[in-house]
Amino acid sequence: MTNVRVTPLNDNLIENGIYPSEKFDHATLRKCNWPKLPGHRTPEGGTGGEYFGEDVKVVWKNDKLIFPVGEIEIPIAERNEDQITYFGSFVAQLDSDIAYYPEKHFVSIHSKDFLIFVCCKSTTNDTPIFRAIHVPHGYGIVVEANVAHSMPIPIHTNHVDFKVYHRSVNSVAQFNLTNPLNVNIKDLDESTTITVLKAAVCEDEEEEKGRPSKSPSKKIRLPLDFSSELLHAHPANATNFKEYGKIIENVTHEPWPRTFTPKEFPGLEFQPAADALSECNGEALVQDFRMIWSTHLFDKNSNTLRFNGLSGSFAGAEGKPGVEFNKISNEYKVDTLMTRPDGSFYIHSKDRKSTFFMIFAKPDEETGEPIKETLKVFSFSPGHGVRLEPGFWHSVPIPHASNDIVEFRETVAETNANIVANVHFESNGPLRFTAS
């Protein structure tokens, strides 16, 4: 049994990781970018998707705290007068901050007080230190990403309905206590500032933030000969495209990667079985954009592809995706490849009447890098769309040079994470292909 003292929640006592909040505000909760895996390229973004308000009820029955409330009732704590013993699990939100707000109640000034346990840093040794944070009536609590914490525990009433705000992705890691936690709710400690433990970021993330890495990292680049061969487009069909994807509309999502070491939480044991709780539950993001061929500014024998975002995260965006067509050689040139680490990806032309091309490459199983020997170009007939598995590399959709303007619709996982390889910069020039 580990004895725990109570820390009243206020800004002066909590150094990091937890803070009070009177009402939920989307702007105060931080979303995390899609994590970088060691030895892989750094993803861009991944903070798409809204916060989801989930109704959670915890109930004291015969002095046993029940969660979840349902057909199978599992006690996670017991109480005896002022003593509460907690033996439930801890969770750490991986994809964003998380917020807990009890239902509004104005009858009793203390009716909605609650406790939440956190793991803290010791100033003297490695002995596990836990604190029970006392959240007063009228307030909720925000717990930052990667902070392990318990379920909220009502103090002065037998049940509380909580609204829990988290990303719809809802990726968490779960931990078991090595010993139950015992707290006397009257044993207050207001004398010291506590430091709430957060899971450590990986070395690559430290280096990106300007702090020196413990070990030198090798910059990831494509082979110099990656773009050396002229590719030829092949009409896609269910047979020749099956190694790369499917010609159907169906988007799936990938689990949020784990990027921290569970041993950073003394007194807690990581639950490998909690992998099931780290599934991406987010909805699909549907967004439209327009590709336009225009004459090259300096070379009248070439056309340049331009991008106009129409909806979703693309709305209002404009630019050049790095694609050109030479009218003399009939060659298309492509500067970049990209891949989605957070889920599969589906795209089609909105008019269902336009032919378009895409370059594809399979990922290396260890590094995720595009494999040169698997580079292929496919053309997609009017009415066809393409779905790719997570991690497979692809170019932007490229309209046939005879089509001046084509509008596309893509469906992706809502986190909207992306990894880009600049082929033109990293190898000896852009990728090249012909339509036949």
N, C-alpha and C positions, 0 to 999 in steps of 0.2 A: 504494500500500500504506500503510495506517495502522497504526503501531505502538501496541500496547496493553499496559498494565501489569496485573498481577494484584493484586486486592484481596481479602485473606482475609475471609470472611463472618463478621462479628460485629456486635453491636448498637451498638458504639461508632463503627464506621466508616461505617455506612449511615444517612444522615440520614432518608431517606424512600423508600418505594416497594418495598423488598425486606426480608425478614427470614427468619431460619432457623426451621425447625420440625422436631421429631423425629417427629411423627406427624400424620396428617390429623385435623382437627377442624372439623366444619361451622360451629361457632360462631365460628371465627377468620377465616373468609373473608367478605368483605363483598359483598353483592349491590347492584347499582346500580338505582335507580328508572328507569322508562322515561323516556328523555330528552325534554326540551322542545325543540320545534322553534321557531326564531326566528319571532315574530309569531303564535304559536299559544298556546292555553291550556296551563297546566301540568298534566300528567297526575298522577293520584293512584296511588301504588303502582307495581306492576310488578315486585316482587321475589319473586313466586311461583315455584314449581318447585324441584326438588332439585338437588344437585350430582351430577355424573356422573363416575365414575372410568373413564378411558380408558387402555387399555394401549398404550404407545408404546415401540418398540425402536429404538435407534440403534446402529450397528455399524461398527467400523473394519475395512475390508477392503483389504489391500495399502496401508495407510497413507492410505486415503481414507475419510472418514466418510460412511456411507450413511444417508439418510433421505428418503422412507420405504423400509423394507425390503420388497421385493416383486418382481414380475416386471420392473418398470422401476426400476432402482436409480440414484438420483440422488445424486452426491457433493455435500456441502455444506461440506466442509473437507478439508484435507490436513495431514499431520504429517511432520516430519523431526527425529528425536530429540526435543529439548525444544521445538521450534518448532511451533506450530499456526497455520495460516492458514485463517480462516473467510470464506467467500464466500456463505453461505446467506442466507435472508431473516430479517427480524425480524417479530414479531407483537406486537400490543397487544390485550389482551382488553378489549372495550367494555362488557360487561354485568356483570362481577364480577371479583374477584380470581381468580388461577389459581395452582395449587400443583403442584410437581413432586417426586415421591418415588421414589428408586431402590429397586429390590428389596432386601430385607434380605440382608446377607451378612456373615458373622462370621469368615471365614478370614484375611483380610488387613486390617490396620487402615486401609489406604488404598485398598482395592479399589474402593470406590464413590465416590471423590472425583470431582467433575465441575465444569466451568466453565459459566458462562452470561454472555453479553455483554449490557451495557446501555449506553445513551446517557446521558452525564453533562453537567452544566453546567460551563462554563468560568468561572473567576473573573476572567479577564483579557480574553478576546475571544470572537468567534463561531466560532472554529475547532472543528470536531467533536472531541469527546472521548469515547472509549469506555473502559470498564473490563471486564476479565474477572473476574467474581466467582467466587472459589474456594469451593465448598461442600464441607465435609469429610465423610468417611465417617460414616454414622449419622444424617445430617441430610437433610432435604428443604429446599425453598425456596418461599416464597410471594411472588408478584409481584402487586402491586396493579393494579387496573384502570387502563387508559390508560398503562401503562408499556411501552414498546417493548423487546423482549428477543429473544435468539436461542434456538435450540433448546439443550437441555443437551448438553454435550460430555464424554464419559468421558475421564479422564486416564490411569488406571493399568490399564485393562483394555480388551479389544477390543470388548466389547459390554455394554450395560446395558439392562435392562428398566425403564422408568419407568411409574409410575402417575400420570396427569395428571388433576387434579380441576378441573373447570370446570362452569358451569351447562349444563344440557342445551340451552339456547338457543344457547350457544357462538358468540357474535358476536365476530368479530375483524377488525382491520384489518391489512393486510400491507404490508411495506416492503422495498425492495431497498437494499443498500449501494451508495454511490457509489464506494467503494474497499474492497477486501478488508481484513480485519483480521488483523494478525500479532501473535502473543503468544509470549513465552518463558515457559513455566510456572514457571520459577525466578526470574523478574523480579518480585519482590514489592514492593509499596509500601504500607507500613503507617503512613506519616507524616501523611497528611491525611484529613480527612473528605470524603467525596464526596456530591454531591447528584444523585440519579437524576432525570432529566427525566421529567415526566408531561405528557401532552397537556393543553393549556389548556381550561378549561371555557368555554362561551359566555357572553356578557355577561349574558344573562337569568339564568343560574344564579348569577353573581356577585352580582347585585342581590338575589336571593332569599336569599342567605347573609348579607345585611347589609352587603356591600361596595358602594360606589358604582359604578354602571354608567358606562361611558364615554359613553354617549348616553342621553338620556331615553327611556323606554319608555311607550307608550300603553296604558292599562289596557283590556283587552278586555271589551266589553259588547255585549249584544244590542241591536238597535234598540228604541226606546221603544214602537213600535207592534207589536212582534213577536207579542204575545198578544192583539191587539185584536179578532180575528175569532172568531166561534163556529164551531167545526168540527163536521162530521157524519161519523159512522163509516160505512165501507163494508165489506161482506163481502169478505175477501181471496180472490183466486183467482190462478192462475198468470199470467193476463194483466195484471190491473190492479196487481199487486204487483211485477212484474218489474223496474221501475225502482228499487225499493228493496231487494229481496232475493229469496230463494227460499223456498218452502214445503217444505224438505227438511232432513235432518239431515246436515250436512257442514261441518266446521270447518277453516279454513285459518289460517296464521300469517303475520305480517308481518316483514320484516327489521328488525333493530335500527337506528334512525336514527344517522347519523354526526353528531357534535356538536363535533368538534375539528378544528383546522387541522394537517395533516401537517407543515407547515414548522417546527413546534415541535421537530422532531427533526433537528438538524444532522447531516449525513452519511448521512441516509436519504432515499430517494425513495418516495413513496406509490405503491402499486400499485392503480390503478383496477380492474384485473381481479380484485382480491381481493374485489370486491363479492359474488362467488359464495360467499365464505366467511362472509358475514354473514347468512346465512339463519337464520330461527328454526326450530330443530329440536325444540323442546319438545313435550311431549305435551299433550293436551287436559286441561283441568281441568273435572271434572263435579261440580256441587254443587246441592243441593236447598234450597228455602226455601218458606215458607208465607205466603200473603197472607190476611188476615182483616179482614172488614168489622165495625166496631163503631160504636155510636152516639156521635156527637160529644159531648164532655164539656160544652160550653156551648150547643150548638144541637141540640135534639132532632129537628129536621127534616133533619139531615145525618148522614151516616155517614163515618167516617174509616177509611182503609186502614192496617193495621198489618203489619209485616214480622217474621217469625221465621226466622232462619237454622237450617238443619238439618244441613248437612254441608259439607265443603270449607272454603274460607276464610270461609264464612258461619256456620259452626257456632257456636251460642250467641249470635249477634248478634240484637238486637231494636231496633225503632224505627219511626218513621213516615216513609214515603217521600214524603210531601207530596201525597197524593191524597185528594180528598173527593167525595162524591156528595150532591147536594141532592135530597131526595125531592119537593119542590114543583115545581121547575123541570126535574127529570130531567137536570140537567147534572152532568157530571164535571169536576172541577177538578184540574189537574196542575201542580205547582210546578217540576219540574226535567226536563231532558233530559240524556242522557249518550251517550257514544260510546266505543268501544274502539279505541285506536290500534294495539294489538299483534296484532290478528287478528280474524277473523270471530267470530260469536256466534250460538248456536242456543238456542232456548227452546221448551218445550211444557209443557202441564199434565200432571202425572204420571198422573192418572186417565183422561186421554184422553177425558173426558166433558164438560169445562167449556169454555164460551165465554169468551174474554178479549179485551181491547182493547189496542192500543198506538198511540202517536203516533210519527210518523216525519218526518224532514227530511233532505234531501240536504246534503252538506257543500260549502262553497265550495272550489274547486280550489286557491286560493292561501292562504287563511287557515284552512281547515278548519271555519269557523263554519257553523251551521245556516242554511239559506236559508229565509226566511219564506215565500216563494211556493211552496215545495215541501212545506209542512206538510200532512200528511194523517193521518187516523185510520182504522185498519183493525180489523175484528173477525175473529177466527179461530175457526172452527167446531170442535166437539169432535173430537179426534184430529189436528188440524193443529198443526204447529209452524212456526217462522219462523227463517230464517237470514239474517243481515245481513252485508254486506261491511264491512271495516275502515273506520272513519271516518264511517259513517252514524249519524245521531243517532236516538235512540229514548227513549221513556219506559220506566218499569217496566211489566211486564205487569199489566193492571188487570182483575180478575175482573168479570163482569157483576154489577151490584148485587144481583141475585136470588140469587147464590151467596155464602153466608156465609164459607166457607173453601175455598181452592183451593191445592193444593201444586204447585209448579213445579220443573222441572229445567232448568238451563242448562249449556251446554257452551261453554267459552271457551278461548283460549290460556292456557297455564299461568302466564305472567308476570302476568296478572290486572291489567293497567294499565287505568285508567279516566279519562275526562275528563268533568267535570260542568259544565253551565250552569244557574244558578239563574234560571229564567225569571221567577218571581214577584218576585225582587229586582231583576233587571236591566231588566225592561220594566214596563209598566203592569199588573201583576197576573198571575195564573196563566193557563195555557192552559185553554180550555174546549171541551167537545164534548158532543154528545148521541148516544145509541145509534141514532137514526134520523134 
